[in-house]
């Protein structure tokens, strides 16, 4: 009889350890996914910064070449400003879409984790707890990897779209600057 009491008292410790280990694995997986998302967003921001810097450099060079004709210069500046505005608008919409996507993912994760926690509370055996926890970890990991890829793809697409007006303006400016030299 005393053996049964000891078994009953010590049984929750392995369950608690298993739950703690699985929770730690889930937290590590979520942290790794968040880190990948942050790195992806940082890389996209860095690429946009490089793109804008390159565009600014090209606009400055084109502006210097176009200074010979005041009318052309004014038109070029207006076009460059318009291109920067269009690019900025694209970046703003893209950042908003990225934010919505990220927070939708976070909300889905919280909901899924709440449902998993409820399921864990109703588990009737240690095996069921381990199975539920394993399923939750796999699901969270798969969702994190998918979402990370989706955010990366969105970031690159946004950067590319934002550069298009600038790239066209750069091409137009270079062409305008070269035109007087070819005469």
C-alpha positions as CSV (number, residue, x, y, z in Angstrom):
1,X,0.0,0.0,0.0
2,X,2.8,2.4,0.7
3,X,4.3,1.5,-2.7
4,X,1.1,2.6,-4.3
5,X,1.2,6.0,-2.6
6,X,4.8,6.6,-3.7
7,X,3.9,5.7,-7.2
8,X,0.9,8.0,-7.2
9,X,3.0,10.8,-5.7
10,X,5.9,10.4,-8.2
11,X,3.8,9.9,-11.4
12,X,3.1,13.6,-12.0
13,X,6.8,14.4,-12.1
14,X,7.6,12.6,-15.3
15,X,4.4,14.1,-16.9
16,X,5.5,17.5,-15.8
17,X,9.0,16.9,-17.1
18,X,7.7,15.7,-20.4
19,X,5.3,18.7,-20.7
20,X,8.1,21.0,-19.8
21,X,10.4,19.4,-22.3
22,X,7.8,19.6,-25.1
23,X,7.0,23.3,-24.1
24,X,10.7,24.1,-24.3
25,X,10.9,22.5,-27.7
26,X,7.9,24.5,-28.9
27,X,9.3,27.7,-27.5
28,X,12.6,27.0,-29.2
29,X,10.8,26.3,-32.5
30,X,8.7,29.4,-32.3
31,X,11.8,31.5,-31.4
32,X,13.7,30.1,-34.3
33,X,10.8,30.8,-36.7
34,X,10.5,34.4,-35.3
35,X,14.3,34.8,-35.8
36,X,14.0,33.6,-39.4
37,X,11.1,36.1,-40.0
38,X,13.1,38.9,-38.5
39,X,16.2,38.0,-40.6
40,X,14.0,37.9,-43.7
41,X,12.5,41.3,-43.0
42,X,15.9,42.7,-42.1
43,X,17.3,41.4,-45.4
44,X,14.4,42.9,-47.3
45,X,14.9,46.2,-45.6
46,X,18.6,46.1,-46.3
47,X,17.9,45.3,-50.0
48,X,15.4,48.2,-50.2
49,X,18.0,50.5,-48.6
50,X,20.6,49.4,-51.1
51,X,18.1,49.9,-53.9
52,X,17.1,53.3,-52.8
53,X,20.8,54.3,-52.3
54,X,21.6,53.1,-55.8
55,X,18.6,54.9,-57.2
56,X,19.6,58.1,-55.4
57,X,23.1,57.8,-56.8
58,X,21.8,57.3,-60.3
59,X,19.4,60.2,-59.9
60,X,22.2,62.5,-58.7
61,X,24.4,61.5,-61.7
62,X,21.5,62.0,-64.1
63,X,20.6,65.3,-62.5
64,X,24.2,66.6,-62.9
65,X,24.2,65.6,-66.6
66,X,20.8,67.2,-67.2
67,X,21.8,70.5,-65.5
68,X,22.8,71.8,-69.0
69,X,19.2,72.4,-69.8
70,X,17.1,73.9,-67.1
71,X,13.8,72.8,-68.6
72,X,15.1,69.2,-68.9
73,X,16.5,69.4,-65.4
74,X,13.2,70.5,-63.9
75,X,11.3,67.8,-65.7
76,X,13.9,65.2,-64.7
77,X,13.6,66.2,-61.0
78,X,9.9,66.0,-61.1
79,X,10.0,62.6,-62.7
80,X,12.5,61.4,-60.2
81,X,10.4,62.7,-57.3
82,X,7.3,61.0,-58.8
83,X,9.3,57.8,-59.1
84,X,10.4,58.0,-55.5
85,X,6.9,58.7,-54.4
86,X,5.5,55.7,-56.3
87,X,8.3,53.6,-54.9
88,X,7.6,54.8,-51.4
89,X,3.9,54.0,-51.8
90,X,4.7,50.5,-53.0
91,X,7.0,50.0,-50.0
92,X,4.3,51.3,-47.6
93,X,1.7,49.0,-49.0
94,X,4.1,46.1,-48.9
95,X,5.1,46.8,-45.3
96,X,1.5,46.9,-44.4
97,X,0.8,43.6,-46.1
98,X,3.9,42.0,-44.4
99,X,2.6,43.3,-41.1
100,X,-0.8,41.9,-41.7
101,X,0.6,38.6,-42.7
102,X,2.9,38.3,-39.7
103,X,0.2,39.2,-37.2
104,X,-2.3,36.9,-38.8
105,X,0.3,34.1,-38.4
106,X,0.9,35.1,-34.8
107,X,-2.8,35.1,-34.1
108,X,-3.3,31.7,-35.7
109,X,-0.3,30.4,-33.7
110,X,-1.9,31.7,-30.4
111,X,-5.2,30.2,-31.3
112,X,-3.7,26.8,-32.2
113,X,-1.6,26.8,-29.1
114,X,-4.6,27.6,-27.0
115,X,-6.5,24.7,-28.5
116,X,-3.6,22.4,-28.0
117,X,-3.3,23.5,-24.4
118,X,-7.0,22.7,-23.9
119,X,-6.5,19.3,-25.5
120,X,-3.5,18.7,-23.2
121,X,-5.6,19.5,-20.1
122,X,-8.1,16.8,-21.1
123,X,-5.5,14.2,-21.8
124,X,-6.1,11.0,-19.9
125,X,-2.6,9.4,-20.1
126,X,1.0,10.4,-20.4
127,X,1.1,8.8,-23.9
128,X,-1.8,11.0,-25.0
129,X,0.0,14.1,-23.6
130,X,3.2,13.2,-25.4
131,X,1.3,12.5,-28.7
132,X,-0.6,15.8,-28.5
133,X,2.6,17.7,-27.7
134,X,4.5,16.1,-30.5
135,X,1.7,16.9,-32.9
136,X,1.6,20.5,-31.8
137,X,5.4,20.8,-32.2
138,X,5.3,19.3,-35.7
139,X,2.4,21.5,-36.7
140,X,4.0,24.7,-35.3
141,X,7.3,23.9,-36.9
142,X,5.7,23.3,-40.3
143,X,3.6,26.5,-40.1
144,X,6.7,28.5,-39.1
145,X,8.7,27.2,-42.0
146,X,5.9,27.9,-44.4
147,X,5.2,31.3,-43.0
148,X,8.9,32.2,-43.1
149,X,9.1,31.3,-46.7
150,X,6.0,33.2,-47.5
151,X,7.3,36.3,-45.8
152,X,10.6,36.0,-47.6
153,X,8.9,35.7,-50.9
154,X,6.6,38.7,-50.1
155,X,9.6,40.8,-49.1
156,X,11.6,40.1,-52.2
157,X,8.5,40.8,-54.4
158,X,7.9,44.1,-52.6
159,X,11.5,45.2,-53.0
160,X,11.4,44.3,-56.7
161,X,8.1,46.1,-57.3
162,X,9.3,49.2,-55.4
163,X,12.5,49.3,-57.5
164,X,10.6,49.3,-60.8
165,X,9.6,53.0,-60.9
166,X,13.1,53.9,-59.8
167,X,14.7,51.7,-62.4
168,X,12.6,53.2,-65.2
169,X,13.4,56.7,-64.0
170,X,17.1,55.8,-63.9
171,X,16.9,54.5,-67.5
172,X,15.1,57.6,-68.7
173,X,17.5,59.9,-66.9
174,X,20.6,58.1,-68.3
175,X,19.1,58.2,-71.8
176,X,18.4,61.9,-71.4
177,X,21.9,62.5,-70.2
178,X,23.5,60.6,-73.0
179,X,21.3,62.1,-75.7
180,X,23.1,65.5,-75.8
181,X,26.5,63.7,-75.9
182,X,25.6,61.7,-79.0
183,X,24.7,64.8,-81.1
